[in-house]
Amino acid sequence: MKSYISAIGLMLSSLAALSPASIALAQDSSAQTQSAGRDAPSAARQAVEWSQNRLAELDATIALLEQKAADLQGDASAKAEETLRALRARRDAYQAQVEDAFANAESWTDAQIEQARQSLDESWTAFLADRDAYLDAAKVDLETRRDILEVELEARRNAWRQSLEELRAEAAGLAEDQRAAIDARITELSAEMDKAGDGVKARIDRLQIASTEAKETLQQSYADAQELFLKTYASIRKSIREGSE
């Protein structure tokens, strides 16, 4: 079981190089030359910036289901392939929305950004609904469900790590005392996210039933961790931007 999780983990490490943090930071670097005093982005704009991270989670889920489907035969194999086609279509539609948002976000108003965020959330929810419907209909065992949750979590943790490293790189040009203060905040956030990720992993390990309540509890854990990250991440980026003025 762990061998293919490790393999997918390596794939996700490669995907992390294409994370929205890289794109967002590159966009910010250009924007700084145009408007050094620009305010921190809205919560909706941050959510859109981070939407591409979800692509790695979608890819991880599909990759794992493809690997599991390869062992199926007959009707079970046909149903699995039908589901995978639907999930791939959902994934591709989500990517198209992400690309549109990135292409236009700089010129959009906060209201337009909020609309895009809601649309992305709806597409994400639809993917999860299709995934869960298949898992329930196929009576997929709890071990496989845990595996899916683990690879999704690893994708998210990789995105957090990559983004923090990029923050360190962005702070490299600050004065020594400013850089030291930023580095301390990044180190603290890194420790907090390790703790949050470990907490989610512990919930996955303790998962005994695939009930709606259990899934909602896990999703809330994800949401809480992501909210913590985004809030602190945005604050640190704002400090770096101000220190560069």
N, C-alpha and C positions, 0 to 999 in steps of 0.2 A: 504493500500500500504506500509506504513512505517513499519508495523509489520514484514513482511517477510524480508524486507531489514535489520531490526535489527537482525533477526534470522541469516541471512547469515553473518552479521557482526561478530556475536559471533563465527561462524564457522571459519571465516577468522582469528580471533584472535588466534585460536588454530593452524591454518596453519602457522601462523607467526613464531611459535617456530621451524618450519622446514625450515625457510628461508635460502637462500644461504649465507646470512651474517653470520649465525651461522657456516655453513660449512666452509666458506671462512676464518673466523677468527680462527677456529680450525686448518685449514690447515696452516695458517700463523704462529700459535703458534709453530707447529712442524717445519716449515721451518726456523723459527728464530734460533732454536738450531743448524741447519745445516749451515746457512749462514746469520749471523746477519746483514751483510752489503748489502744484496740483494736490488737491485733497486726496485722502485715502479713498479707494474705491468703495462703493456701496456693498452691502452684504450680498445683494443679488448679483452684482458684477463679479464679486469674488467667487460666488457659486458657479457662475458660468465659466470663469477662468479654470476652475477645478473640475469641470465636467469631464474633461478628457481623461482624468484619472480613472473614471468609471469604465472607460474602454478596456483598460487592462483587466479589470475585474470581469467584464463580460467575456473577454477573450479567454481568461482562465477557466471560467465556467464551461464555455463551449469546448475548450481543449480537453477538459476532464471528461465531459459527457461523451465526446467523440471516442476517447480511449475506452470508456466503459462500453459504448455501443458496439465496438469492434468485437466484443465477446458474445454478443447476442445473435440469435438466429430466428428465422421465420417471422411470425407476426411481430414479435418483440423488437426485432431488428428494424422492420419496416416502420413501426411506430416511432422508434427512436430516431430514425433518419428523418421522418416527417417533422418531428419536433425540432431537430437540429436545423433543418432548413428554415423553420419559422424563427428560431432564435438567431440564426445568422442574418435573416432579413431584418429583425428588430435591431440587431447590433449595427448593421450597415446604415439603417435609417437614423439611428442615434448618432453615428459618426458624421453623417451628412448635416445633422442639426448642429453638432459641435463645430464643424468646419465653417458653417454659415455664421454662427455666433462669433467665432474668432475673427472672421473676415470683416464683420460689421460692427463689432462691439465698440470700437473707438468712436464711431459716429452715432451710435444709438443713445437715446435718452435712458434714464434709469427705468422709466416705465416700459420701454421696449426691452431692456435687459431683463426686467422682472418677468415679462411675458415669455421671453426665451427660456429663462430659468424654469418657469412652470411647465413649459412644453418639454424640456429635457427631463424634468422630474417625472412627467407622465409617461414618457417613453421608457425611462428606467423602470418605473413601476410595472409597465406592461411586460417588459422582459422578465422581471421577477415572477409575475403572475403566470406567464407561459411556462417558465421553468418549474415552478412549484406545482402547476397543474399536471405536468408530465410526471414529476416525481411521485405525486400522489396516485395518478392513474396507473403508473407502472409498478406501484408498490415498491419503490426503490428503498433499499435497506438503509438503516440509520448510519452505517459506516460510510456509505457513499455520500449521504447528505452532509456528514461531518467533513468529508474530504472537500466537498464543494465550498463549504464555509471557510475551511482553512486556506484554500488557494485564493479565495476572494480577499480574505484578511491579509494574506501575505502581499497581494498586489497593492493594497492600501498602505501597508506599512512601508513597502518599498518607495511608494510615492512620497510619504512623509520624510523618509530618510534623504531621498534625492533632493527634495525641496529645501531641507535644512542645510545640506551641503552647498546648495546654490546661494542660500542666504549668506553663508560664511564667505563665499567667493565675492559676493556683491559688497560685503562690508570690508573687503581687503584694502580698499582705497581710503578708508577713513583714518582720522588721526588715531594714534596708538591708544589713548585713553578711551575714545569712543569705540574703537574696534574691540577692546577688551570687555567693555560693558555689553556690547552686542553679542560677543562670543559667549559671555556668561548666560545671557538670556536664551540663546540658542541651545546651549548645553542643558539648561533647565527644562526647556520645552522638549528636547529630545528625551530626557529622562521621564517626563510626564507622559509622552506618547508611548514610550516603551512600557510603562506601567499600564496605560490604557489598553494597549494592544495585548499585553499579557492577560488583562482582565477579560477581554473578549475571547481570547484563546481558551481561558479557563471555563468560560460559559459554554463554548463549543464542546470541550472535553466532557463537560457534565451533562450535555444534552442527552436525554434518555427517550424523549418522544418528539415526534414531528408535529406537534400541535400548533395551532394558530397562536396561542399564548406564548409558547416557547420561541416561535419565530419573531413575534413582535418584541419580545424582551431582547433578543439578540439585535434586532434592527435598531432598537432604542440605544443599546450600548454602542453600536456603530455611530449613530447620529450624535450622541453625546461626545464621543471621542473626536469626531470630525469637527464639531462645533468648537471644542476646546482648541483644536489645532488652528482652525481658520482665524479665530479671534486673536490668538497670540501671534500667529504668523503675520497677520495684517499689521498688528501693532509694531512688530519688529521691522517689517519692511518700511513702514512710515518713518520710524526712527532713523533707518539707514538713509532714506531719501532726504530727511531734514538735515542729517549730518553731512550730506554731500553738497548742501547749498552753500 
